[in-house]
Amino acid sequence: MEAIGMALIANAAHPLRTQQVARAAVRALYDEMCLYPKPGLVSKTDNGSHDDMQAATFIKSLFSLRHYFAAIYEAGARNADFAELTRLGLAAEATMLRATSGVNTHRGAIFNLGLLCAALGKADVADEPADLAQIVVDSWGADIKLADSKDRSSSHGNLVCRKYAVGGARGEAAAGFPHVFKIGLPTLTAIRLADGSVGAARCQSFFAIMAALEDTNLLHRAGVEGLHYARTSAISFLAEGGVFAANWLQRAKQIHHAFVARRLSPGGSADLLAATLFIAAVTERAVGA
């Protein structure tokens, strides 16, 4: 897929632009899933640490979300409030679960990519360059924090956030996606500009995000020890040269197999990598096709 420019459309979301953005979101999820090695996570090569999902499950899921990304982009262009975005997201979750026979493949991505699509819609109709991170914070940040403070549900994410006092997906969004805009994107761009391959750039970006993120998926599956092991592994990989080390691919595969042995799955990092790939595409960052 060609990288999508930031051509701005006045007054309303243009149908062609809407479809471009939706395709970019779906493609970002597909590219994230295909990336290998990606420690502990599903790819076309293997199922990582998961017994209940495989590449085909993810493909069914991301295909089911194509209309959602178009709808939430258009909602952002209409300056929709957070309540409307939430309704769209919940409907998308139900669609995803039907497509996957109940397997949660993309709940985090529905939230993250949905907000970023909405922010892009709002930016496009403004007819001027815009800071997407700041749009999320200014438009919906307060509502995200309020929803988080009121939500006492027993979902895995909420239980982990309360137990370990971490922000999770909502905290990341309310802060303007710092792991995307301050870590993922700069890393992705720097590796490509240094003549790294597309795959190497994505792998380095993933490890950089994982090294910094308090990933609630890791906390849920393996507690503080599992999170520490995963982040330490990522930090060591980067400190040893990352994808510029001669044996980087072998090293990344070793880390992947070690994660699988420990049943570690940094799904939050994967969600933010997908968000990084999406933003890179819609802003024409140097990440390749």
MONOR-V395570 format. One record per backbone hydrogen bond with DSSP energy under -0.5 kcal/mol. CO is the residue of the C=O (numbers start at 1). NH is the residue of the N-H. Records with the same first field share a line. If there is no record, write none. Layout:
CO: NH + NH
//
This chain:
3: 5
4: 284
8: 10
10: 12
14: 18
15: 19
16: 20
17: 21
18: 22
19: 23
20: 24
21: 25
22: 26
23: 27
24: 28
25: 29
26: 30
27: 31
28: 32
29: 33
30: 34
31: 35
38: 41
39: 266
40: 49
46: 43
47: 50
54: 57 + 58
55: 59
56: 60
57: 61
58: 62
59: 63
60: 64
61: 65
62: 65
63: 66
65: 69
66: 70
67: 71
68: 72
69: 73
70: 74
71: 75
72: 76
73: 77
74: 78
75: 80
76: 79
81: 85
82: 86
83: 87
84: 88
85: 89
86: 90
87: 91
88: 92
89: 93
90: 94
91: 95
92: 96
93: 97
94: 98
95: 99
96: 100
97: 102
98: 101
100: 103
103: 105
106: 110
107: 111
108: 112
109: 113 + 114
110: 114
111: 115
112: 116
113: 117
114: 118
115: 119
116: 120
117: 121
118: 122
119: 123
120: 124
121: 125
122: 126
123: 126 + 127 + 128
124: 127
125: 11
130: 132
131: 135
132: 136
133: 137
134: 138
135: 139
136: 140 + 141
137: 141
140: 144
141: 145
142: 146
143: 147
144: 148
145: 149
146: 150
147: 151
150: 152
155: 159
156: 160
157: 161
158: 162
159: 163
160: 164
161: 165 + 166
167: 171
168: 172
169: 173
170: 174
171: 175
172: 177
173: 176
177: 180 + 181
178: 182 + 183
179: 184
180: 185
183: 187
184: 188
185: 189
186: 190
187: 191
188: 192
189: 193
190: 194
191: 196
192: 195
197: 201
198: 202
199: 203
200: 204
201: 205
202: 206
203: 207
204: 208
205: 209
206: 210
207: 211
208: 212
209: 212 + 213
213: 215
215: 219
216: 220
217: 221
218: 222
219: 223
222: 226
223: 227
224: 228
225: 229
226: 230
227: 231
228: 232
229: 233
230: 234
231: 235
232: 236
233: 237
234: 238
235: 239
236: 240
237: 242
238: 241
241: 244
242: 245
245: 248
247: 251
248: 252
249: 253
250: 254
251: 255
252: 256
253: 257
254: 258
255: 259
256: 260
257: 261
258: 262
259: 263 + 264
260: 263
265: 267
266: 270
267: 271
268: 272
269: 273
270: 274
271: 275
272: 276
273: 277
274: 278
275: 279
276: 280
277: 281
278: 282
279: 283
280: 285
281: 4 + 284
285: 287
//
